């Protein structure tokens, strides 16, 4: 399998994750205006809660493996912002895996949603950095090298899916899946 095929598959997975996040966000917003949507939302949460942490774990593992493939398979050296995103993503794969096997789907979100939110902010900054650098006439940014400036994305699939975009998609999907977990069940199980 070629590098471009793998990059396309990773980009497609990011777009699917984005689509699911958008559908859930719109569905959640609709619950504010309609009791019918509210009832459907609670049914969705009831059905999704048992598998949501597992789905978040799978995305964390794919994101981690994808970043390692880009570094060691495609020999792309990560910049400082990429490292900060990794610092937020790698523990997701490990801790969500522990939560899946330990059966802890309720408490894990207290720790991993803030970590994924920090990673999301770093990803947004990384996505916006080329535009900001162009606006301010900067040729480099702290953490970027002149050989590989942050204003150039080494991978762009479909004209807009970049490495930080894929990381953001992973973080948002993990946040969504962890927020879907119904916390009321914690009181009934304990």
Backbone bond lengths (Angstrom), bond angles and torsions (degrees), N, CA, C in turn:
res aa  C-N    CA-C-N  psi(-1)  N-CA   C-N-CA  omega(-1)  CA-C   N-CA-C  phi
1 X - - - 1.447 - - 1.533 108.14 -
2 X 1.316 116.67 132.76 1.466 121.18 -176.67 1.527 111.13 -78.55
3 X 1.338 114.29 161.29 1.459 119.49 178.12 1.520 111.17 -61.17
4 X 1.319 117.50 -40.21 1.472 119.15 -178.56 1.527 111.08 -66.46
5 X 1.330 117.95 -33.42 1.467 120.74 176.87 1.524 110.56 -66.02
6 X 1.326 116.56 -43.97 1.465 120.32 179.27 1.528 110.13 -64.64
7 X 1.341 116.72 -42.47 1.470 119.73 177.93 1.525 111.15 -62.13
8 X 1.334 117.25 -38.35 1.461 121.00 178.24 1.524 110.82 -66.07
9 X 1.326 117.14 -40.61 1.464 120.67 177.98 1.530 110.16 -63.28
10 X 1.335 116.88 -44.44 1.467 120.21 177.91 1.528 111.19 -62.30
11 X 1.331 116.83 -39.93 1.467 120.59 178.24 1.527 110.79 -65.63
12 X 1.327 117.35 -41.16 1.467 120.40 177.55 1.528 111.11 -63.28
13 X 1.325 117.23 -41.02 1.462 120.18 176.82 1.525 110.93 -61.84
14 X 1.333 116.89 -38.80 1.467 120.58 177.38 1.524 110.75 -63.46
15 X 1.318 116.90 -41.65 1.470 120.15 -179.90 1.526 111.37 -68.28
16 X 1.327 117.49 -37.61 1.466 120.58 176.28 1.532 109.57 -63.54
17 X 1.339 116.29 -44.02 1.470 120.03 177.54 1.524 110.52 -59.90
18 X 1.333 116.78 -43.15 1.464 120.17 178.39 1.517 111.68 -61.82
19 X 1.326 116.65 -41.16 1.457 120.65 178.78 1.522 111.67 -62.12
20 X 1.331 116.40 -43.65 1.465 119.95 178.43 1.523 111.59 -65.13
21 X 1.321 116.99 -40.64 1.463 120.36 177.65 1.519 109.95 -62.03
22 X 1.321 117.45 -43.22 1.466 121.27 179.91 1.528 111.21 -63.55
23 X 1.326 117.35 -44.32 1.471 120.83 179.77 1.533 110.30 -61.46
24 X 1.317 116.86 -44.91 1.460 119.92 -179.53 1.529 110.62 -67.04
25 X 1.327 117.30 -40.23 1.474 120.04 179.18 1.523 111.00 -63.41
26 X 1.321 117.53 -43.07 1.467 120.85 178.08 1.529 109.87 -66.03
27 X 1.328 116.64 -41.68 1.459 120.03 177.81 1.513 112.26 -61.69
28 X 1.327 115.84 -41.86 1.461 119.55 178.20 1.522 110.58 -64.88
29 X 1.326 117.51 -43.11 1.470 120.66 179.22 1.530 110.49 -62.55
30 X 1.324 116.59 -35.49 1.468 120.21 -179.53 1.529 111.43 -66.72
31 X 1.323 117.60 -24.81 1.468 119.46 179.71 1.518 111.82 -66.79
32 X 1.300 117.68 -18.33 1.469 121.33 -179.54 1.521 112.23 -75.82
33 X 1.340 117.16 -17.87 1.459 120.37 -175.68 1.522 114.21 -115.08
34 X 1.319 117.73 -13.23 1.458 118.32 -173.63 1.525 110.36 -141.80
35 X 1.307 115.51 132.02 1.464 119.16 177.12 1.527 110.82 -70.83
36 X 1.322 117.56 -28.02 1.467 120.99 176.20 1.527 110.02 -63.11
37 X 1.327 115.96 -46.49 1.465 120.01 177.41 1.529 110.93 -65.67
38 X 1.321 116.30 -35.45 1.459 120.25 179.52 1.520 110.51 -63.03
39 X 1.326 116.66 -44.17 1.466 120.32 178.27 1.526 110.86 -64.58
40 X 1.330 116.58 -40.60 1.468 120.59 177.84 1.527 110.50 -64.54
41 X 1.337 117.05 -37.68 1.459 121.49 179.25 1.531 110.51 -62.50
42 X 1.346 116.21 -44.37 1.466 118.94 -179.97 1.520 111.17 -66.07
43 X 1.319 117.52 -36.33 1.471 120.22 176.22 1.528 110.60 -65.16
44 X 1.343 115.85 -41.51 1.470 120.11 177.62 1.526 110.46 -61.18
45 X 1.314 116.84 -45.54 1.468 119.80 179.41 1.520 111.32 -63.40
46 X 1.338 117.41 -39.18 1.461 120.13 177.68 1.526 111.03 -60.96
47 X 1.326 116.40 -40.95 1.460 120.29 -178.55 1.521 112.29 -76.38
48 X 1.333 117.30 -34.52 1.461 120.85 -174.87 1.518 113.45 -84.52
49 X 1.328 118.42 -25.14 1.464 120.95 -175.28 1.532 113.04 -54.19
50 X 1.334 120.49 -45.00 1.468 118.81 -178.31 1.538 114.73 -63.44
51 X 1.322 117.84 -25.52 1.470 119.78 -176.17 1.521 113.63 -110.93
52 X 1.323 118.12 -4.34 1.462 119.71 -172.16 1.524 112.85 -66.74
53 X 1.313 118.66 -41.62 1.462 119.85 179.56 1.521 110.34 -67.37
54 X 1.333 116.69 -37.01 1.469 119.79 176.69 1.521 111.08 -63.78
55 X 1.326 117.27 -41.53 1.471 120.69 178.32 1.523 110.52 -64.76
56 X 1.325 117.12 -41.09 1.470 120.65 177.45 1.520 110.18 -63.41
57 X 1.330 117.00 -39.63 1.466 121.33 178.99 1.530 110.67 -63.05
58 X 1.325 116.71 -44.07 1.467 120.36 179.26 1.525 110.19 -59.78
59 X 1.324 117.49 -42.88 1.466 120.66 179.08 1.526 110.06 -66.12
60 X 1.326 118.02 -39.47 1.459 120.81 176.99 1.519 112.18 -62.09
61 X 1.333 116.54 -41.04 1.469 120.81 178.71 1.532 110.49 -67.97
62 X 1.326 117.39 -44.16 1.470 120.45 178.49 1.531 110.50 -62.27
63 X 1.324 117.10 -42.09 1.464 120.61 179.02 1.525 111.29 -63.78
64 X 1.318 116.09 -43.11 1.461 120.30 178.89 1.519 110.90 -64.43
65 X 1.323 117.04 -48.25 1.464 120.65 179.06 1.525 111.11 -63.67
66 X 1.326 117.06 -37.88 1.466 120.70 178.13 1.513 111.65 -62.36
67 X 1.338 117.34 -42.87 1.467 119.37 179.69 1.522 111.11 -68.01
68 X 1.321 117.02 -37.15 1.464 119.86 176.61 1.530 111.19 -67.65
69 X 1.330 117.05 -37.54 1.468 120.16 175.96 1.532 110.78 -62.53
70 X 1.318 116.81 -43.31 1.463 119.63 -179.92 1.527 111.08 -63.10
71 X 1.328 116.89 -36.57 1.460 119.16 -179.53 1.524 112.29 -77.31
72 X 1.312 117.40 -48.50 1.461 119.80 -172.74 1.522 113.40 -96.71
73 X 1.327 118.22 -26.46 1.459 120.89 178.03 1.516 111.94 -85.34
74 X 1.318 115.66 -47.37 1.470 120.26 -179.02 1.522 112.64 -97.42
75 X 1.317 116.91 -2.20 1.467 123.18 177.18 1.527 112.86 57.27
76 X 1.334 115.92 43.30 1.461 121.65 174.93 1.524 107.84 -97.14
77 X 1.311 115.88 118.07 1.458 119.41 178.97 1.524 109.54 -77.03
78 X 1.340 117.24 127.96 1.465 119.57 -179.73 1.527 111.70 -73.17
79 X 1.317 115.77 141.51 1.466 120.86 174.42 1.523 108.22 -81.73
80 X 1.330 116.16 178.75 1.465 119.65 -179.08 1.523 112.27 -61.62
81 X 1.337 117.57 -40.90 1.468 119.54 179.16 1.526 111.04 -65.19
82 X 1.334 117.16 -35.77 1.468 120.33 175.37 1.527 110.02 -62.57
83 X 1.331 116.65 -40.67 1.463 119.79 178.51 1.523 111.01 -63.84
84 X 1.318 117.10 -41.77 1.464 119.06 178.74 1.530 111.06 -63.98
85 X 1.332 117.10 -37.28 1.463 119.82 176.03 1.523 110.22 -65.15
86 X 1.321 116.64 -39.77 1.467 120.29 177.29 1.524 111.23 -63.47
87 X 1.325 116.10 -39.53 1.466 119.95 179.12 1.528 110.16 -59.04
88 X 1.313 116.94 -32.41 1.463 120.95 178.29 1.526 112.98 -85.41
89 X 1.347 118.67 -25.88 1.466 120.65 -176.45 1.526 112.91 -90.01
90 X 1.315 118.70 -42.50 1.464 120.08 -174.46 1.528 113.17 -58.31
91 X 1.339 119.19 -42.16 1.468 117.73 176.56 1.531 112.61 -63.85
92 X 1.330 117.22 -26.53 1.474 119.85 178.09 1.532 109.38 -59.87
93 X 1.333 116.05 -47.22 1.462 119.62 -178.38 1.522 111.02 -62.07
94 X 1.303 117.14 -42.63 1.460 120.98 -178.91 1.529 111.81 -70.60
95 X 1.332 117.34 -52.74 1.459 120.58 -174.35 1.525 112.80 -70.43
96 X 1.341 117.13 -34.68 1.465 118.95 176.28 1.523 110.34 -68.42
97 X 1.326 116.98 -36.04 1.467 120.01 175.78 1.512 111.50 -62.55
98 X 1.322 116.56 -43.41 1.469 120.22 176.70 1.522 110.11 -62.64
99 X 1.332 117.09 -42.01 1.468 120.87 179.90 1.527 111.18 -63.46
100 X 1.325 117.16 -39.26 1.469 120.21 179.46 1.519 110.20 -63.79
101 X 1.324 116.60 -47.62 1.462 119.33 -176.43 1.521 112.95 -76.01
102 X 1.321 117.73 -25.54 1.469 121.03 177.63 1.530 111.68 -87.15
103 X 1.344 116.64 -11.24 1.456 120.22 -179.22 1.518 113.45 77.13
104 X 1.328 117.18 20.03 1.467 121.51 -179.21 1.524 109.11 -97.70
105 X 1.309 115.59 88.88 1.457 117.49 178.94 1.522 112.25 -100.78
106 X 1.305 117.79 -1.23 1.454 120.48 -175.67 1.524 112.76 -101.12
107 X 1.309 117.65 -46.13 1.465 120.64 -174.47 1.526 112.49 -81.29
108 X 1.329 117.37 -25.83 1.460 120.64 -173.95 1.527 111.98 -62.67
109 X 1.315 117.01 -29.16 1.465 118.58 -177.91 1.520 112.54 -68.55
110 X 1.313 118.03 -24.32 1.466 120.65 177.31 1.532 111.40 -61.51
111 X 1.310 116.24 -31.57 1.460 120.65 -175.65 1.525 112.93 -97.90
112 X 1.307 116.60 -32.89 1.456 118.84 -171.74 1.522 114.14 -93.53
113 X 1.315 119.19 -25.44 1.469 119.57 176.27 1.533 110.57 -63.75
114 X 1.346 119.68 -46.03 1.476 117.48 177.17 1.529 112.94 -62.95
115 X 1.329 117.84 -37.76 1.454 120.78 178.82 1.530 110.89 -64.80
116 X 1.327 116.80 -42.37 1.468 120.35 177.50 1.528 110.83 -68.35
117 X 1.312 117.91 -33.50 1.470 120.45 177.61 1.528 110.62 -66.03
118 X 1.324 117.25 -40.85 1.469 120.60 176.29 1.526 109.76 -62.87
119 X 1.321 116.63 -43.87 1.466 120.23 177.07 1.515 112.12 -61.46
120 X 1.324 116.98 -36.54 1.467 120.95 177.82 1.526 111.27 -64.12
121 X 1.315 116.45 -43.07 1.469 120.16 178.95 1.530 109.97 -62.47
122 X 1.318 117.15 -43.91 1.472 120.77 178.58 1.524 109.95 -62.11
123 X 1.330 117.41 -40.55 1.469 120.94 178.30 1.518 111.52 -63.41
124 X 1.326 117.54 -42.50 1.468 120.82 178.83 1.529 109.97 -62.31
125 X 1.324 116.75 -43.56 1.465 120.03 177.19 1.525 110.01 -60.51
126 X 1.331 116.23 -43.40 1.466 120.73 -179.28 1.532 111.30 -65.14
127 X 1.309 117.34 -37.68 1.468 120.93 177.39 1.528 110.56 -66.72
128 X 1.319 116.77 -41.58 1.460 121.11 -176.98 1.524 113.32 -80.19
129 X 1.313 117.67 -13.51 1.460 120.62 -173.74 1.529 114.72 -58.34
130 X 1.338 120.52 -44.98 1.473 118.13 178.34 1.524 112.95 -58.93
131 X 1.319 117.17 -40.06 1.461 120.97 179.05 1.524 110.48 -66.77
132 X 1.331 116.81 -44.80 1.458 120.58 178.92 1.523 111.67 -63.19
133 X 1.338 116.53 -39.68 1.463 119.94 178.63 1.532 110.54 -64.15
134 X 1.325 117.04 -39.29 1.472 120.31 178.78 1.528 110.71 -67.25
135 X 1.340 117.31 -41.91 1.462 120.68 179.66 1.526 111.98 -60.75
136 X 1.342 115.53 -40.71 1.452 120.01 -175.95 1.527 113.11 -95.59
137 X 1.330 117.46 4.40 1.452 121.70 176.87 1.518 114.43 66.37
138 X 1.321 116.81 32.01 1.462 121.20 179.87 1.524 110.00 -91.40
139 X 1.333 116.51 137.95 1.463 119.89 176.46 1.511 111.34 -96.53
140 X 1.324 116.87 -18.68 1.459 120.43 177.46 1.525 109.00 -145.33
141 X 1.303 115.09 167.89 1.461 122.87 -178.21 1.524 106.63 -140.81
142 X 1.328 119.26 147.55 1.471 118.66 178.50 1.530 110.66 -54.50
143 X 1.319 115.46 127.68 1.458 121.13 -177.22 1.508 112.87 99.79
144 X 1.328 116.96 -14.52 1.458 121.51 177.16 1.524 107.76 -102.99
145 X 1.315 116.35 151.39 1.453 119.55 177.59 1.520 109.30 -106.56
146 X 1.322 116.28 161.28 1.462 119.54 176.40 1.519 110.82 -69.74
147 X 1.347 116.56 -28.27 1.465 119.99 178.58 1.531 110.87 -70.13
148 X 1.326 116.54 -39.47 1.465 122.37 178.58 1.514 109.24 -127.18
149 X 1.339 118.45 76.97 1.466 120.09 -176.30 1.529 111.59 -68.32
150 X 1.314 115.65 151.41 1.469 121.19 179.19 1.527 112.28 -69.55
151 X 1.317 116.76 -12.37 1.462 119.42 178.59 1.526 111.63 -77.30
152 X 1.323 117.31 -8.60 1.466 122.16 179.27 1.521 107.78 -116.42
153 X 1.321 116.38 125.93 1.456 121.10 177.68 1.526 108.73 -94.56
154 X 1.343 118.58 123.42 1.462 119.96 -177.27 1.528 113.38 -68.23
155 X 1.329 116.96 -23.98 1.464 121.33 179.50 1.521 108.14 -132.56
156 X 1.310 115.49 126.08 1.460 121.75 172.76 1.520 107.16 -137.94
157 X 1.327 116.06 115.47 1.464 121.88 -179.66 1.525 107.36 -109.76
158 X 1.307 116.25 139.12 1.470 123.02 -179.00 1.523 112.12 61.03
159 X 1.312 117.33 18.42 1.455 121.74 176.61 1.515 115.67 83.13
160 X 1.342 119.10 -8.43 1.469 119.48 -177.91 1.522 114.14 -147.32
161 X 1.313 119.54 -15.31 1.462 121.30 -178.08 1.527 108.48 -85.49
162 X 1.340 114.91 107.73 1.454 121.85 -179.88 1.530 109.22 -109.43
163 X 1.305 116.71 177.38 1.462 120.59 179.06 1.534 111.36 -60.48
164 X 1.345 119.69 -48.00 1.471 117.91 177.71 1.529 113.18 -64.87
165 X 1.334 117.68 -29.42 1.461 121.20 176.04 1.529 109.78 -64.11
166 X 1.342 116.13 -43.55 1.466 120.07 178.91 1.528 110.24 -63.70
167 X 1.335 116.92 -39.80 1.469 120.11 178.00 1.526 110.47 -63.40
168 X 1.328 117.20 -43.91 1.460 120.85 177.97 1.520 111.24 -59.89
169 X 1.318 116.75 -42.54 1.466 120.47 178.35 1.525 110.92 -60.08
170 X 1.322 117.00 -42.17 1.462 120.67 177.97 1.517 112.02 -64.02
171 X 1.323 116.50 -45.10 1.465 119.80 179.14 1.527 111.68 -62.15
172 X 1.327 116.97 -45.25 1.470 119.74 -179.00 1.521 111.54 -64.75
173 X 1.327 117.43 -37.94 1.463 120.26 178.49 1.531 110.04 -65.14
174 X 1.329 116.87 -43.50 1.468 120.20 178.89 1.531 110.45 -61.59
175 X 1.327 116.58 -45.14 1.468 120.00 178.08 1.521 110.24 -58.71
176 X 1.340 116.51 -46.96 1.458 120.23 -178.87 1.529 111.33 -59.95
177 X 1.324 116.88 -46.60 1.463 119.26 -176.95 1.532 111.52 -66.51
178 X 1.320 117.14 -34.81 1.461 118.89 178.50 1.523 112.10 -73.79
179 X 1.325 117.29 -33.33 1.461 119.64 177.93 1.524 112.82 -73.74
180 X 1.316 116.74 -21.59 1.469 120.02 177.89 1.525 111.12 -70.65
181 X 1.328 118.08 -27.14 1.463 121.10 -178.01 1.519 109.34 -57.63
182 X 1.316 115.34 126.69 1.469 120.42 -179.74 1.508 110.04 -77.12
183 X 1.305 116.86 120.72 1.463 120.65 -178.32 1.524 112.16 -81.70
184 X 1.316 117.79 -18.59 1.469 119.86 179.71 1.510 111.38 -62.87
185 X 1.340 116.86 -28.75 1.464 120.16 -179.49 1.519 112.36 -66.61
186 X 1.320 117.38 -21.04 1.456 121.04 178.66 1.518 110.97 -60.30
187 X 1.314 116.66 -39.80 1.457 120.04 -178.62 1.530 111.75 -71.15
188 X 1.337 117.88 -32.61 1.445 120.12 -178.52 1.530 111.79 -78.86
189 X 1.357 117.41 -27.35 1.449 119.92 -179.25 1.521 111.75 -81.73
190 X 1.344 116.72 -36.80 1.466 122.00 -172.23 1.465 110.83 -70.88
